[in-house]
Amino acid sequence: MLQDDSADKMTRYIESDYRAYANIFGIIRNIIARLPIWLLLIYSIKKIFWDKEQTAYINKVFLRMTYILIYISYLFTGKEVSAFIAPRFWDASLFPFTLFLTSYLNGKRLNSFLKICFVLLVINIIYSYLYGIYKAM
């Protein structure tokens, strides 16, 4: 399945010279984008693993998978590897986290903390759209 050409392409991808450096606006954008996700992750871990709230086993698997993928993402951040790896692990972590949240929060009343997190997610989406419009002009 893997040929010499495939291995060579993978090596070039891992060792690419492309580096991504963020200015202050990039850092602000990352904070706006990642803060609600971090808050929801910390809240979920606290409720499931410390407060021992009952949930389906698959929800625990999704939550662990999310944590591991985010952890791996931050292991690659700022390292001498391709700048694409860390964001891809971060993006991959959002899929199991979405499945976890939809199952975990289904039928629950949202407290004020969760409402604030969801408002921050909406602000992130609006900011992304407005930034895209700004860049297109």
N, C-alpha and C positions, 0 to 999 in steps of 0.2 A: 504494500500500500504506500509506504514512504519510499521515495526514490531519492537519489542524490540531489536532484533539482529541488525537491520539496524541503529537504533538510537545509539546503543552502538558503532558500527563501525564508525559512523559519529563523535561521541564524541571523540573517540580515535584518529581519524584523526586530528581533530581540536587541540587537546591537546597533540599531539605527542611530544616526547622529541627530535626529530631530529631537529637540528639547522644547518643552513648553514652559515659558516663564510668564507669570501673571503680574500685571501692574496693579495698582491700588483698586481700580475698577473691576478687574478680574477677581481679586480677592473678595471684594464686596459682593460680587455676583455669586461666587461660590458659597459665601456665608448665607446669602438669601436663599440659595437653592438647597443647601444641605442642612441648615438649622432645623427646619421642621421635621426632616427625616431623622436626624439625630435625636430630637426630643421625643418623637414617637417610638423610636427604637429603645431608648432608655426607659420610657414609660412602660413599654411592653415587657421588657426584660424584668423590670421591677415587679410588675403585676404577676407575671407567669412564674418566675423562678424564685423571687424573694417572698412575695405575698402568697404564693402557692394557689393562685386562682385556677380553678378547674377549666380546662379546655381540651379539645381533641388532641390526640397525639400528633396528628399531621400538622397542627398549628405550631407545636413545639419544634417539629422538624423544620418547618419554614422559617421560624424565628432563629433557630440555630444556623441555618443555611445563610440567612441574611447577615447575621453577625460575622460569620466566617468570611463571606465574600467582601464585606466592608473592611474587615481586618486585613485581608490579603491586598485589597486596594490600597490601604495606607502603608502596607509594607513596601509597595512599589513606588509610592509617591516620593519624588525627589531623588530616586536612585539612578544609577548609570545604566538604565535600560530604556527601552522605547517609551516615549511619553504617552503612547496609546494604551498601555497595559493597565495602569491604575484607573483611568476613567472607565475602561471597559468592565473591570471588576465591579466598580461602583454601580454602573448601569445594570450589570447582571444581578446585583443584590436587590435591585428594586422590584424584580419580578416575583421572587418568593415573598418579599415583604408586602407587596400588594395582595397576594393570595392570603397571607396571614391576616392582614388588617381587614379584608373583606369578610373573612370567616369569623375572626375574633370579635369584631365590632358589630356584626349582624344582630339586630334586635336589642342592642344595648342603648341605654340613654347616654348621650355624650355629656361629659362634665365640661366645665369651663376650660380646663387645660386642653382637652381634645379639640374643642371648638377653636381655641387660639391656634393650635397646630394646623388645623384645616384652613383657617383664614390665612396663615402664613404660606401654606401651599398654594392657595389661590393668588396671593400677592406674588409669589414666585412665577406663576404662569403668566399673570398680567405683565410683570416686569420682563419676562422673556419675549413675549409678543411685542411689547413696546420697544424693546431693545432691537428686535429684528426689524421693525418698521424704521427706527432711527438709523440703523446701519444701511438700509436699502435707500434711504434718501440721499 
